[in-house]
Amino acid sequence: MGSEYDTVAKQVLGCQDYYAIFELPKYTGVSESLLRGKFRKLCLKTHPDKSQARDADAAFKKLNVAYHTLTDDEKKQKYDSK
């Protein structure tokens, strides 16, 4: 049971690009509902209270930062311009 959680946590922590965390192409037309759905699924697998992974806390924090960056127009624009 813990191995799936470990894999997801490692994938999240290993991604350098926020779009890659959610397995989305990097362009401005990503719908918020699609992003939200992917975020919720990953939250269930990385939430420290639900996940048995050692790195669950760090993965969950990175996931939240990525989600809030990509859903805030100003933050997203700054991130995309990097």
C-alpha positions in Angstrom: 0.0 0.0 0.0 2.8 2.4 0.8 4.6 1.8 -2.4 2.0 3.6 -4.6 2.2 6.6 -2.2 6.0 6.6 -2.3 5.9 6.6 -6.1 3.5 9.5 -6.4 5.4 11.5 -3.7 8.7 10.9 -5.6 7.2 11.9 -8.9 5.8 15.2 -7.5 9.1 16.0 -5.8 11.1 15.0 -8.9 9.3 17.3 -11.2 11.0 20.6 -11.9 8.0 22.0 -13.9 4.6 22.7 -12.3 2.8 21.5 -15.4 4.7 18.2 -15.3 3.4 17.6 -11.8 -0.1 17.5 -13.2 0.9 15.9 -16.5 -0.4 18.8 -18.5 1.1 20.5 -21.5 2.6 23.9 -20.9 0.3 26.4 -22.5 -2.3 29.0 -21.4 -5.4 27.1 -22.4 -5.4 24.5 -19.6 -8.9 24.5 -18.1 -9.2 25.2 -14.4 -11.6 22.2 -13.9 -9.1 19.8 -15.5 -6.3 21.2 -13.3 -8.5 21.0 -10.2 -9.4 17.4 -10.9 -5.8 16.3 -11.2 -4.9 18.3 -8.1 -7.6 16.6 -6.0 -6.4 13.1 -7.2 -2.8 13.9 -6.3 -3.9 15.4 -2.9 -5.4 12.1 -1.9 -2.2 10.3 -2.6 0.2 12.9 -1.0 -1.8 14.2 2.0 0.3 13.5 5.1 -2.7 12.2 7.0 -3.6 9.7 4.2 -0.2 8.8 2.6 2.3 6.4 4.1 5.2 7.9 2.1 8.1 9.4 4.0 8.1 12.4 1.7 4.4 13.0 1.7 4.5 16.3 3.6 7.1 17.8 1.2 5.2 16.5 -1.8 1.9 17.8 -0.6 3.4 21.3 0.0 5.0 21.3 -3.4 1.7 20.2 -5.0 -0.2 23.1 -3.2 2.4 25.7 -4.4 2.1 24.4 -7.9 -1.7 24.4 -7.9 -2.0 27.9 -6.4 0.6 29.2 -8.9 -1.1 27.8 -11.9 -4.6 28.9 -10.8 -3.7 32.5 -10.0 -3.4 34.5 -13.2 -0.7 36.9 -12.0 1.5 34.1 -10.5 0.9 31.9 -13.6 2.0 34.7 -15.9 5.2 35.2 -13.8 5.9 31.5 -13.8 5.3 31.1 -17.5 7.7 33.9 -18.3 10.6 32.2 -16.6 
